[in-house]
């Protein structure tokens, strides 16, 4: 099976990742102690230490071992650049990737391959790569909070490498990926240019590594979900590459579900259940709701999809009594005061919720993970000064990646590794909310064997669980195709794999999907 994991990292205004002692049975032996260079290159060659990445030079290949589910796995790690080509065959960009391939596989057609990248837009693949999917990962606290530096790398006994080969891709301008000489980086910034560039990478990697006969999967996280939905159709229509499945992690295909406006109240309904889950975690709900999370979530979802939407639709025609009653219900479901909710016209933005839920304790909630808290020192503002859940992740992951690439993968480059790059103006179709839901519907209709796994965190305050559920429920699909879609929720947030209990379940769910 060929599996493409597209990591979509929500960068709709964010940043993020987390960390503590991950697990006592984790193997902390650096891979370099047992790794073997099987395709050596000079570590000081222009290919490895340069200011302009050279995609014409062969990648560095090393061999390593890892134990997953009690099985010792020998794998090849490949770190290098792949070119994006113009129609005349000249390069327009060099894309950095790290690939992991199981050794001694007799028939690659029977082996899945996972192409992994985050979203942003502007995110490198480090979040998925060293956060939860790669055979090595940054050591984080088991509850995803920040450990003290310096940060460590450990073997990842929960990597899906046992089920599929993995390829982590850094889109142009992220990681070490850069445009070719005299090429403008802005040509890659936009919904369609981005999808086209990633599709071209997948096609070329598949061709060069003789994986066309392998089953193929895409997995995107955050904006990567938006990208993955578009890629499913792009790969079919442009390259004749029909996929076996999509893994959609903590993302969206319709921006309408998370971007409110004076004429779009839908996001307030979408975020409400995530507010309830976060308030429950912090023990801010009434005793009857605090008693049982499932019951609390059921009540929140019922109100959000019913009476709350009706109230929002009424706008200023709502009576004073209706406003008061709605504020009381929202206070019950969010842990916020009815007065605050009325102050915000029954429409509480996620940033306000993050700032106000734990105000009495002097704490703010994380955006990527509402369970993670911090102190920003400005009690008067209506929004947090930073995202503690992003801060908890960035340090361990960025530090681990910079060490790992040189010390274990033996790939050297003097350019800064951009974990999250500023991409400037990102173009979308005009006069409408950006969406790839129609592309997803058409891809599934054209290829009735395309399966979809949606994974979402209940305490994600960047992209709420119900936003993706709403989009899935509104796809234009024949009822028979809906059986191809499964939806799984996890306890934590956007990067649920950083929370150890969720990581364990995450790995099991991926393994089941890839079988």
C-alpha positions as CSV (number, residue, x, y, z in Angstrom):
1,X,0.0,0.0,0.0
2,X,1.2,3.5,-0.8
3,X,0.2,5.9,1.9
4,X,0.6,9.7,1.6
5,X,0.3,11.5,4.9
6,X,-0.3,15.1,4.4
7,X,0.0,17.0,7.6
8,X,-2.1,20.0,7.8
9,X,-0.9,22.3,10.5
10,X,-3.5,25.0,11.2
11,X,-1.9,28.3,10.4
12,X,-5.1,30.2,10.1
13,X,-3.5,32.5,12.6
14,X,-1.6,30.1,14.7
15,X,1.4,28.1,15.7
16,X,1.7,25.1,17.9
17,X,3.0,21.8,19.6
18,X,3.6,20.4,23.1
19,X,5.7,18.2,25.8
20,X,6.8,15.8,29.7
21,X,8.1,12.4,30.3
22,X,6.6,10.4,27.5
23,X,6.8,6.8,28.7
24,X,9.0,4.8,30.9
25,X,9.3,2.0,28.4
26,X,10.5,4.3,25.5
27,X,13.9,3.3,24.1
28,X,16.1,6.4,24.5
29,X,19.1,5.0,22.5
30,X,20.0,7.4,19.7
31,X,19.5,5.8,16.3
32,X,23.0,6.9,15.3
33,X,24.4,4.5,17.8
34,X,23.0,1.6,15.8
35,X,22.5,3.3,12.4
36,X,24.6,2.5,9.4
37,X,25.4,4.8,6.5
38,X,24.5,2.7,3.4
39,X,24.9,5.5,0.8
40,X,27.5,7.8,2.2
41,X,28.1,11.3,0.8
42,X,30.7,13.8,2.0
43,X,29.2,15.7,4.9
44,X,31.1,18.8,3.7
45,X,30.1,18.5,0.0
46,X,28.3,21.4,-1.6
47,X,25.2,19.2,-1.8
48,X,24.9,19.1,1.9
49,X,26.2,22.4,3.1
50,X,24.9,25.1,0.8
51,X,22.8,28.2,0.7
52,X,20.8,27.0,-2.3
53,X,19.6,23.4,-2.0
54,X,20.6,21.2,-4.9
55,X,17.9,18.7,-5.9
56,X,20.2,17.1,-8.5
57,X,22.4,15.4,-5.7
58,X,21.3,12.0,-4.4
59,X,19.8,11.9,-0.9
60,X,21.8,10.7,2.1
61,X,20.7,7.1,3.0
62,X,21.2,5.6,6.5
63,X,20.0,2.4,8.1
64,X,18.4,2.1,11.6
65,X,16.3,-0.1,13.8
66,X,13.2,0.5,15.9
67,X,10.9,-1.7,18.0
68,X,7.2,-1.2,17.4
69,X,4.5,-3.3,19.1
70,X,7.2,-5.7,20.1
71,X,8.5,-6.1,16.5
72,X,12.1,-5.1,15.7
73,X,12.0,-3.2,12.4
74,X,15.0,-2.5,10.2
75,X,14.4,0.5,8.0
76,X,16.2,2.8,5.6
77,X,16.1,6.6,6.2
78,X,16.6,8.9,3.2
79,X,17.1,12.6,3.6
80,X,17.4,14.9,0.6
81,X,15.9,17.2,-2.1
82,X,13.5,16.5,-4.9
83,X,13.0,19.0,-7.7
84,X,9.8,20.5,-8.9
85,X,10.1,20.9,-12.6
86,X,8.8,23.3,-15.3
87,X,7.3,22.0,-18.5
88,X,10.8,22.3,-20.2
89,X,12.3,20.1,-17.5
90,X,14.2,22.8,-15.7
91,X,13.9,23.1,-11.9
92,X,11.6,25.7,-10.3
93,X,12.2,24.6,-6.7
94,X,13.9,22.0,-4.5
95,X,11.7,20.2,-1.9
96,X,13.3,18.7,1.2
97,X,11.9,15.3,2.3
98,X,12.7,12.5,4.7
99,X,11.6,9.0,3.8
100,X,11.5,5.8,5.8
101,X,11.3,2.5,4.1
102,X,11.1,-1.0,5.6
103,X,14.1,-3.2,4.6
104,X,13.8,-6.6,3.0
105,X,10.3,-6.1,1.4
106,X,10.1,-8.5,-1.5
107,X,7.2,-6.8,-3.3
108,X,6.7,-3.0,-2.8
109,X,3.2,-3.3,-4.3
110,X,2.1,-4.9,-1.1
111,X,3.5,-2.2,1.1
112,X,1.8,1.1,1.8
113,X,3.7,4.4,1.6
114,X,2.8,7.4,3.7
115,X,3.6,10.9,2.3
116,X,3.5,13.2,5.3
117,X,3.4,17.0,5.5
118,X,1.7,19.7,7.6
119,X,-0.4,22.5,6.4
120,X,-0.3,26.1,7.7
121,X,-0.1,27.2,5.0
122,X,3.6,27.6,5.8
123,X,4.2,24.6,8.0
124,X,7.0,22.1,7.5
125,X,6.4,18.4,8.2
126,X,8.3,18.5,11.5
127,X,5.0,18.5,13.5
128,X,3.8,15.1,12.3
129,X,7.3,13.8,11.6
130,X,8.8,14.2,15.1
131,X,5.5,14.7,16.9
132,X,4.0,11.3,16.4
133,X,4.5,9.5,13.1
134,X,8.2,9.1,12.5
135,X,10.3,6.3,14.0
136,X,12.0,8.9,16.1
137,X,10.1,11.6,18.0
138,X,10.7,14.6,20.3
139,X,10.3,13.7,23.9
140,X,7.3,15.5,25.3
141,X,5.4,15.2,28.5
142,X,2.8,12.5,28.5
143,X,0.0,15.2,28.8
144,X,1.6,17.4,26.0
145,X,2.9,20.1,28.4
146,X,6.4,21.7,28.0
147,X,9.4,19.9,29.6
148,X,12.5,21.8,30.6
149,X,15.2,22.2,27.9
150,X,17.4,20.8,26.6
151,X,15.0,18.5,24.7
152,X,15.5,14.9,23.8
153,X,14.8,12.5,20.9
154,X,13.5,9.0,21.6
155,X,12.5,6.0,19.6
156,X,8.8,6.1,18.7
157,X,7.2,2.7,19.5
158,X,3.9,4.1,18.2
159,X,5.0,5.0,14.7
160,X,2.9,3.6,11.8
161,X,6.1,2.5,10.1
162,X,5.1,-1.0,10.9
163,X,2.1,-0.6,8.6
164,X,3.5,1.7,5.9
165,X,6.5,3.4,4.5
166,X,6.6,7.1,5.4
167,X,7.6,10.2,3.4
168,X,7.6,13.6,5.1
169,X,7.5,16.6,2.8
170,X,8.3,20.2,3.4
171,X,6.4,22.4,0.9
172,X,8.4,25.2,-0.8
173,X,9.5,27.9,1.7
174,X,9.2,25.6,4.7
175,X,11.9,23.4,6.2
176,X,14.9,23.4,3.9
177,X,12.7,23.7,0.7
178,X,13.4,26.7,-1.4
179,X,12.6,28.0,-4.9
180,X,15.3,27.6,-7.6
181,X,17.6,30.5,-8.6
182,X,15.7,33.4,-10.1
183,X,12.3,31.7,-9.3
184,X,9.9,33.7,-7.1
185,X,8.6,31.9,-4.0
186,X,5.2,33.6,-4.3
187,X,4.3,31.4,-7.3
188,X,3.7,28.5,-4.8
189,X,1.5,30.6,-2.5
190,X,-2.1,29.9,-3.1
191,X,-4.8,27.2,-3.0
192,X,-4.2,25.8,-6.5
193,X,-0.4,26.4,-6.8
194,X,0.1,24.6,-3.5
195,X,-2.0,21.6,-4.5
196,X,-0.3,21.4,-7.9
197,X,3.2,21.6,-6.4
198,X,2.5,18.8,-3.8
199,X,0.9,16.7,-6.4
200,X,4.0,17.1,-8.6
201,X,6.2,16.0,-5.8
202,X,4.1,12.9,-5.1
203,X,4.1,11.9,-8.7
204,X,7.8,12.3,-9.1
205,X,8.6,10.5,-5.8
206,X,6.3,7.7,-6.8
207,X,7.9,7.4,-10.2
208,X,11.5,7.5,-9.1
209,X,10.9,5.0,-6.3
210,X,8.8,2.6,-8.4
211,X,5.8,2.8,-6.2
212,X,3.0,3.2,-8.8
213,X,1.7,-0.3,-8.0
214,X,1.5,0.4,-4.3
215,X,-1.7,1.4,-2.6
216,X,-1.7,5.1,-2.1
217,X,-3.0,7.2,0.8
218,X,-3.0,10.9,1.7
219,X,-3.1,12.2,5.2
220,X,-3.3,15.9,5.9
221,X,-3.4,17.8,9.2
222,X,-5.1,21.2,9.7
223,X,-4.7,23.1,6.4
224,X,-3.3,19.9,5.1
225,X,-6.8,18.4,5.2
226,X,-7.9,21.3,2.9
227,X,-4.9,20.4,0.7
228,X,-5.5,16.7,0.8
229,X,-9.1,17.0,-0.4
230,X,-8.0,19.0,-3.4
231,X,-5.1,16.6,-4.0
232,X,-7.4,13.6,-4.3
233,X,-9.0,15.2,-7.4
234,X,-5.7,16.7,-8.7
235,X,-3.9,13.4,-8.6
236,X,-6.7,11.6,-10.3
237,X,-7.3,14.2,-13.1
238,X,-3.8,15.4,-13.8
239,X,-1.7,12.2,-13.2
240,X,-4.2,9.4,-13.3
241,X,-3.2,8.5,-9.7
242,X,-6.2,7.0,-7.9
243,X,-5.8,6.9,-4.1
244,X,-6.8,4.2,-1.6
245,X,-7.6,6.6,1.2
246,X,-7.4,10.0,2.9
247,X,-6.4,10.5,6.5
248,X,-7.7,13.9,7.5
249,X,-6.3,15.1,10.9
250,X,-7.6,18.1,12.8
251,X,-8.6,20.1,9.7
252,X,-11.3,21.5,7.5
253,X,-12.4,21.6,3.9
254,X,-14.7,24.6,4.2
255,X,-13.4,27.9,5.7
256,X,-17.0,29.0,6.2
257,X,-17.2,26.7,9.2
258,X,-14.5,28.5,11.2
259,X,-14.5,32.1,9.9
260,X,-17.3,34.2,11.2
261,X,-18.6,37.4,9.7
262,X,-21.6,39.7,10.2
263,X,-23.5,37.4,7.8
264,X,-22.0,34.1,8.9
265,X,-22.8,32.8,12.4
266,X,-22.1,29.2,11.6
267,X,-18.7,29.1,13.3
268,X,-20.2,29.9,16.7
269,X,-22.3,26.8,16.5
270,X,-19.2,24.7,15.4
271,X,-17.0,25.9,18.3
272,X,-19.5,25.4,21.1
273,X,-18.9,21.6,21.7
274,X,-15.2,22.2,21.8
275,X,-15.8,24.9,24.4
276,X,-17.8,22.4,26.4
277,X,-15.0,19.7,26.2
278,X,-12.4,22.2,27.3
279,X,-14.5,23.6,30.2
280,X,-15.2,20.0,31.3
281,X,-11.4,19.3,31.4
282,X,-10.9,22.3,33.6
283,X,-13.9,21.4,35.8
284,X,-15.8,24.5,35.0
285,X,-19.2,23.0,34.1
286,X,-22.1,22.5,36.5
287,X,-22.0,19.3,38.6
288,X,-24.5,17.4,36.4
289,X,-22.5,18.0,33.3
290,X,-19.2,17.6,35.0
291,X,-20.3,14.1,36.0
292,X,-20.2,12.7,32.5
293,X,-18.4,14.1,29.5
294,X,-20.4,12.2,27.0
295,X,-23.7,13.6,28.3
296,X,-22.2,17.1,28.4
297,X,-21.0,16.8,24.8
298,X,-24.4,15.4,23.7
299,X,-26.2,18.3,25.3
300,X,-23.8,20.8,23.7
301,X,-24.1,19.3,20.2
302,X,-27.9,19.2,20.4
303,X,-28.1,22.8,21.5
304,X,-25.5,24.0,19.0
305,X,-27.1,22.3,16.0
306,X,-30.7,23.3,17.0
307,X,-31.8,26.1,19.2
308,X,-28.5,28.0,19.1
309,X,-28.5,28.2,15.3
310,X,-32.1,29.5,15.4
311,X,-31.1,32.2,17.9
312,X,-28.1,33.2,15.8
313,X,-30.3,33.3,12.7
314,X,-32.7,35.7,14.4
315,X,-30.0,38.4,14.8
316,X,-31.3,41.6,16.4
317,X,-34.9,40.4,16.1
318,X,-34.3,38.2,19.1
319,X,-36.4,39.2,22.2
320,X,-34.7,40.3,25.5
321,X,-36.1,37.1,27.2
322,X,-34.7,34.9,24.4
323,X,-31.3,36.6,24.8
324,X,-31.3,36.1,28.5
325,X,-32.3,32.4,28.2
326,X,-29.8,31.7,25.5
327,X,-27.0,33.3,27.6
328,X,-27.9,31.2,30.6
329,X,-27.7,28.0,28.4
330,X,-24.4,29.0,26.9
331,X,-23.0,29.8,30.4
332,X,-24.0,26.3,31.5
333,X,-22.3,24.7,28.5
334,X,-19.1,26.8,28.5
335,X,-18.2,27.7,32.0
336,X,-18.3,31.4,31.1
337,X,-20.5,34.0,32.8
338,X,-23.9,34.9,31.3
339,X,-22.9,38.5,31.6
340,X,-19.8,38.0,29.5
341,X,-21.8,36.1,26.9
342,X,-24.4,38.9,26.6
343,X,-21.5,41.4,26.4
344,X,-20.4,39.5,23.3
345,X,-23.9,39.4,21.8
346,X,-24.2,35.6,22.4
347,X,-21.2,35.1,20.0
348,X,-18.1,34.2,21.9
349,X,-15.0,34.0,19.7
350,X,-12.5,31.2,20.5
351,X,-9.9,33.8,21.6
352,X,-12.3,35.3,24.1
353,X,-13.0,31.8,25.5
354,X,-9.3,31.1,25.7
355,X,-8.7,34.3,27.7
356,X,-11.7,34.3,30.0
357,X,-12.4,30.7,31.0
358,X,-9.6,30.5,33.6
359,X,-9.3,34.3,34.2
360,X,-9.8,33.9,38.0
361,X,-6.8,31.6,38.1
362,X,-4.7,34.0,36.1
363,X,-4.4,31.4,33.3
364,X,-5.1,31.3,29.5
365,X,-6.1,28.2,27.5
366,X,-4.2,27.0,24.5
367,X,-5.5,27.5,21.0
368,X,-4.3,24.2,19.6
369,X,-5.1,22.4,22.8
370,X,-7.5,24.0,25.3
371,X,-6.2,21.7,28.0
372,X,-2.8,23.4,28.0
373,X,-2.5,26.6,30.1
374,X,-0.2,29.5,30.5
375,X,0.1,33.0,31.9
376,X,0.3,36.0,29.6
377,X,0.3,38.8,32.2
378,X,-2.4,40.9,30.6
379,X,-5.7,40.4,32.3
380,X,-7.4,43.3,30.7
381,X,-7.3,42.1,27.0
382,X,-10.0,40.1,25.3
383,X,-7.5,37.6,23.7
384,X,-4.4,35.7,24.9
385,X,-1.0,37.1,24.2
386,X,0.3,33.7,23.0
387,X,-0.7,30.1,22.6
388,X,0.8,28.0,25.4
389,X,0.0,24.8,23.5
390,X,2.0,26.0,20.5
391,X,4.9,27.1,22.7
392,X,4.9,23.8,24.5
393,X,5.4,22.0,21.1
394,X,7.7,24.4,19.2
395,X,10.7,24.1,21.4
396,X,11.0,20.3,21.6
397,X,10.2,19.8,17.9
398,X,12.4,22.5,16.4
399,X,15.3,21.6,18.6
400,X,14.9,17.9,17.9
401,X,14.7,18.4,14.1
402,X,17.8,20.6,13.9
403,X,19.8,18.0,15.8
404,X,18.3,14.9,14.2
405,X,18.9,15.9,10.6
406,X,22.6,16.4,11.1
407,X,23.5,14.0,13.8
408,X,21.4,10.9,12.8
409,X,20.3,11.5,9.2
410,X,23.8,13.0,8.3
411,X,22.2,15.7,6.1
412,X,23.8,19.1,6.5
413,X,22.6,22.5,5.2
414,X,23.4,25.9,6.6
415,X,20.0,27.3,5.8
416,X,17.6,27.7,8.8
417,X,15.1,24.9,9.1
418,X,11.8,26.7,9.0
419,X,9.3,24.8,11.1
420,X,6.7,27.4,10.5
421,X,7.4,29.9,7.8
422,X,5.6,33.2,7.0
423,X,4.1,32.7,3.5
424,X,2.6,36.2,3.1
425,X,-0.4,36.6,0.8
426,X,-2.0,33.2,0.1
427,X,-4.4,33.4,-2.8
428,X,-7.9,31.7,-2.8
429,X,-10.7,32.0,-5.3
430,X,-12.5,35.3,-5.0
431,X,-15.9,36.2,-3.7
432,X,-16.5,33.0,-1.8
433,X,-15.3,31.1,1.2
434,X,-12.4,28.8,0.3
435,X,-13.5,25.2,0.1
436,X,-12.3,21.9,-1.3
437,X,-15.4,20.0,-0.3
438,X,-16.6,19.7,-3.9
439,X,-13.2,18.4,-5.0
440,X,-13.5,15.7,-2.3
441,X,-17.0,14.8,-3.3
442,X,-16.0,14.5,-7.0
443,X,-12.9,12.4,-6.1
444,X,-14.9,10.0,-4.0
445,X,-17.6,9.7,-6.7
446,X,-15.1,9.1,-9.4
447,X,-13.2,6.6,-7.3
448,X,-15.7,4.7,-5.2
449,X,-12.9,2.8,-3.5
450,X,-11.5,5.9,-1.9
451,X,-11.8,5.7,1.9
452,X,-11.7,8.6,4.3
453,X,-10.6,8.6,8.0
454,X,-11.3,11.8,9.9
455,X,-9.4,12.3,13.2
456,X,-10.2,15.3,15.4
457,X,-9.4,16.4,19.0
458,X,-12.3,17.6,21.2
459,X,-10.2,20.3,22.8
460,X,-9.0,21.8,19.5
461,X,-9.8,25.5,19.7
462,X,-8.2,26.3,16.3
463,X,-10.3,23.9,14.1
464,X,-13.2,22.5,16.1
465,X,-14.3,18.9,15.7
466,X,-17.8,19.8,14.5
467,X,-16.5,22.0,11.6
468,X,-15.2,18.9,9.8
469,X,-18.2,16.8,10.9
470,X,-20.5,19.5,9.4
471,X,-18.6,19.5,6.1
472,X,-18.6,15.7,5.9
473,X,-22.3,15.6,6.5
474,X,-22.8,18.1,3.6
475,X,-20.7,16.4,0.9
476,X,-22.6,15.7,-2.3
477,X,-22.3,12.0,-2.2
478,X,-24.4,8.9,-3.0
479,X,-25.5,7.4,0.2
480,X,-23.6,4.2,-0.7
481,X,-20.3,6.1,-0.6
482,X,-20.8,7.4,3.0
483,X,-19.9,4.0,4.3
484,X,-16.3,4.8,3.1
485,X,-16.1,7.6,5.8
486,X,-15.2,7.0,9.4
487,X,-14.8,9.7,12.1
488,X,-12.8,9.4,15.3
489,X,-12.5,11.9,18.2
490,X,-9.7,12.1,20.7
491,X,-9.4,13.6,24.2
492,X,-6.9,16.4,23.5
493,X,-6.5,19.0,20.7
494,X,-5.1,19.8,17.3
495,X,-2.0,17.7,17.6
496,X,-3.6,14.9,19.6
497,X,-0.6,12.6,18.9
498,X,1.4,14.8,21.4
499,X,-0.8,13.5,24.2
500,X,0.4,10.0,25.0
501,X,-3.0,8.3,25.6
502,X,-4.2,9.8,22.3
503,X,-1.0,8.8,20.5
504,X,-1.4,5.2,21.5
505,X,-5.0,5.2,20.1
506,X,-4.0,7.2,17.1
507,X,-1.5,4.6,16.1
508,X,-4.0,1.8,16.4
509,X,-6.6,3.7,14.3
510,X,-4.0,4.3,11.6
511,X,-3.0,0.7,11.6
512,X,-6.6,-0.5,11.2
513,X,-7.2,2.0,8.4
514,X,-4.1,1.0,6.5
515,X,-4.8,-2.8,6.6
